[in-house]
């Protein structure tokens, strides 16, 4: 980890992240996380950026830096993927801050080799999740939702709930190791790949099937379009599911429009589904028949494939779940309205 410097640029940057609709509470742990990502001059520059792509000249002026100095730092930050930068068709370089999640959290675990520094960063994120970030992440409109398993539903799945359709309609896919499991280091579920890499559609679908076989829950952004990611989540490490399992927030993840249904006459009482459920939504009743807690059931269907007597199936919910956000921008606007933090955020610190 980087040695300690003056806290001011890091506190300014932390305050900016805290003002975003996703939120990132200002704690000493979060300051240590920011020190891992940014040198002091980079943190100062980042504190004068926004989540909109802006020309480097504007960022430099706002930060009180020369264009040459700012350009050097912006290039270094973008090369590490700790900010986002592109060159527009007119040749102008533009940059923006990343979101906390998905974004800043995942990058080091996706692009770096395992190391003591990376383990230390994982420990910091784990501490931050427990002390502040987890509750903040799961306050307000849900950022994520569950997807039904690839083969579990018995009737037609709408396109935005069909994981295979999402992959087929997306830009070229990239497979990366699960950053949550790398940070927590407490889970032996599959990581799929040691490093981030492009992958063809058929391989990505096979990864989904492998994840289902391992009992992992597919989740994605709580939108109907503009998907950035599909995660395969476990109860031990996942920042999403642990909102339910660790922080006891039943609706931390929005469910799919399905739920599990038990055929009492077929249930053998083997309890395989109880262990299989990642959010503890299944228990055994007094008659030794599986009982579903519909406040917790995500409608993921991973319990269906483990049920030998085929006593479990997915059915459409009585109160059909509707995914209201059309795309990522609308998702952030809805998140903004539910948290009271305006979006886009333009809170520039004084020079």
N, C-alpha and C positions, 0 to 999 in steps of 0.2 A: 504494500500500500504506500501511497505517496506520504511524505512527511507532512506535519501540520503547518499550515500557514495562517495568515490573518483570516479570520472567519468572515469578514465583511462580504467579499464577492460570493461566497457560498451561501450566506444567509440571504443575500439578494436573490440568488438563483432559486434557493429553496422557497422563498416567498412567492416567486413567480409560478413555480410548479404547484404550490398549494392553492393558487388562485384558479387553476384549470378545473373544468367540470369533473374530470376524473379525480383530481385532488391528490395531494401528497403532504400530509401533516408535517409541520416543521418540528423535527426532533434532532437531538445530537446524533442519533444513529443515521438519520437521513443526510446530515451534513457529512458524516464519514463516507457514506455511499457516494455523494457528489464528489468528494475528494478523490475517490478511485477513478472516476470518469474524467474529471477536468482539472487541469492546472489552474492556478489562481487567475492568470490572465484570461484563460478560456472561460472560467466561471463568470468573470466580470463581463465578458463579451456575451455569453449566453444569457445573462440577466437582462440584456438589452435587446434580446430577440423575441420573436413571437412564434405562434404555431402556423403562421401564414408564410409562404415563400416570399422573401424580400431581397432586393439587390444588396450586395455587400456594402455598397457606398452608404446606404441608409443605415445599416446596422453599425458601421464604423462611426458615422457621425453621431448617432444616438449614444454610443459607448464612449465618445471622446477619444477615439483612437485614429491614428493615421490610416489611410486606406491600405497602405502596404503592410502595416502591422496587423490590421484586422484580417486582411486577406490571407496572410500566413497562418494565423490561428484558425480561421474558418476552414482552410484547406486541411490542416492537421486534424481538426475535430471531425470533419466529414470523412476523412480517410479511415478513422477509427469507427465510423458509423454512429458517433455520439451526437451528431446533428445530421440533418438531411440537406443535401445540396445538389443542384443540377445547373446546367448551362442552358439557358433558353435559346430558341432558334435565332434570336437577335444577338447572341453571344454574351448576354449579360448573365453573370453568375448570381444565383439566388439561393438563399438558405432559410431553414426553419428549425425550431426545436423539435425533438421527437416527443411523442406521448410517453408517459411513464410506462403504461402497459395497455396494449402491446407496444413495445418500443424500447425504451431505455433499459428496462429490466433484462430483456432477453438477449440483447446484442452480445455482451461479453461471453455468455455461455454458448452462443451459436458460432462465434468466429475464433475463439481462443482455445488452445489446448489446455487440458486439466493442469492445474498448478496450485501451489500453496496460496498465492494471491487470489486465484479464482475461488478457492475454498473459503478464504476469508471474506470475499465479497458475498458469497452465498450465505455465510453465517450472518452477515450484516442484514441482508434482505430478509432472512428468516426472523431475526430479532425485530426488524422494522415492521414486518407483517403482523407479528404477534402484539406489538405494543401500540400500533397506530394505523398502519396502512391497510390492514385487512378490513377493519370496520369502516374506514373511509371508502375503500373500493366497493363495498357492498351497501353503501348508503345511497339512496336515490334510485333512479331508473336503472334496471339491470343492464350491464354492459355485455353480458354473454347469455347464451341460451343453449339448451341441450338439443341434440339431434337424435332421432331414432336410429337404431342400428340398421345397417345396410339391408338386411333381409328380414327384419322382424315384423314390420307392419303387414297386415293382410289385405289392406285396401290401398288405393293410390295415395302416394305421398306428394304434397304440393312441392314444386321445384325448390323453394327455399328451405325445405326441410329434408331434402334428399341429398345426402353427403356426396354421393357419386355425381349427381347432376351439378352440384356446386363446383366440384373439381373439374368436370368436363367443360363447364362454361367459363372457368376462370382463366386468367393469363397463365403462362407457363409456371408450373408449381416448383416450389423449393421444399425439400425435406430437411428438417433440422432436429437435433436432439432436444428433448424436453428440458427447457431451462429450469422449471420448477423442481424437477427431480434432481437436476444437477446442483441446484442451490441447496436443497434440503438434504441430499445424500442419505435419505432414510427409506428408499424405495427401490426394489429390484425389478419393477415393471420395465418393459422394453423401452429403450431410448431410440431404437431404429437405426440410427447412424451416428458415428462419432463426430461428424462435422456437417455444417450446413452445405447442401449441394442441390443443384437442379435435378428434377426427376420427371420422367414421362408419366402421363395420366394413369396408365395401367399399373405402374409400380406404386403410385400413391394410393390407388384403390386397394392394392394388396396390403399396404401398410394399415389402412383402415380395417381390413379384415383381420390382420394380425392383432391389432389393438383390441378389436371386439373379442377375439379368442382369449386374449389375456384379461378380459373383463373391464376394459377401460371405456370411459364415457366420451363420446364425441361431443364437443362443444364448438360453437362458433360465435361470431358477433351477433348481437340481437337486432339484426336487420333483415330485410327481404332481398337486398342486393348489395353489391360493393363489399363482398367478404374479403377480409385480409388474411384470415387464418382459420384452420380447423385444428383444434387441440384434441388429444386423446388423454383423458384425465383420470387421476386416481385420488383416493381419499387421503393418502399419506402426505403428498407434497403439493398438490395443485392449489394455486392461489384462488382458483374459482371454487372448486368443491369444498375446500376447507372453510369457506364462508359458511357452509352448511354444517360440516362435521366438527370443526374446531371452534368456530365462533358462534355456532348455534343460531344462524340466521337462515330459516327454512327456505326463503325465497331469494337467496343470494344469486342463484342462477335461474333464469327463466326456464320453465319446462318446455318440452315439445308439446304438440297438440294431441299427444297420445298419453295413455296411462296403462299400467299393467293391470290385468284382470285375472283373478284366480277362479278356476273351475274346481269348486269344493269337492266334487265327486271324483276328480282325477288326482288331486293332491295326495301324495304318499307320505308327507310329513318328513321328508329327507333333510330339509333345512339347507339344501345347496344354494337356494336363491337368497337366503338370509345372509350368508357369507359373501355371495356374489355382489350384492347391492352396495355400490360405492357410497351411498348417502344414508344407509341404515333406514330405508323406507319399508323394509319387510321384516316382519316378526312372525312368530308362531302363536296361534290362538290356543285357547283352552282345549279345543277339539283336535289339536295337532294339525291344523290346516293353516297355510300361509295367509297372513293378513297384510294388506297394503296400507301404508300411511300416505294418503293422497295429498297431504300438505307438503310432503317431502319427495314424493315420486317425481322423477324428472322425465319419465316417458322415454328413456333411452333404450330399453328393451334388452339390455345385456343379461337380465335374469331369464328371459325367454329361452335363449339358446342353451342354458345350463339345465333346464327342467326336463329330466328324462321322461316322466310320464306325460309331458306336454300339457300340464295343468295351467300354465301361464301363457298369456297372449297379450299383444298390444291392441287396444281399441281407441278410437277417437274419444276424447274427453267429452263429458256431458256439456261442459261450458267451453266450447271450442276456443282454444287459445289462439289469439291473433297476434302476430308480430307487427307492432305499429310503425317502427322506424323503417323508412324506405331505404336509406343508405347511411354511410358512416357519418356524414355531416348532420343528417337529421337525428341520428342517435346521440351525437354530442350535444345538439341543441336541446333534445329532450332530457338528457342528463343534466344539462345546465339549468333547465327550468326546475328540475326536481331537487337540485342541491343549492340553488340560489347563487351559483357562481357563473358570471356571464361568459358567453362564448360568441365570437372569438375573443380571446383575452389580449388586451393591449395595456398591461400594467408595466410601464417602463420606469425603471429606477432612475432617480436623478443622478447626474454625473458628479 
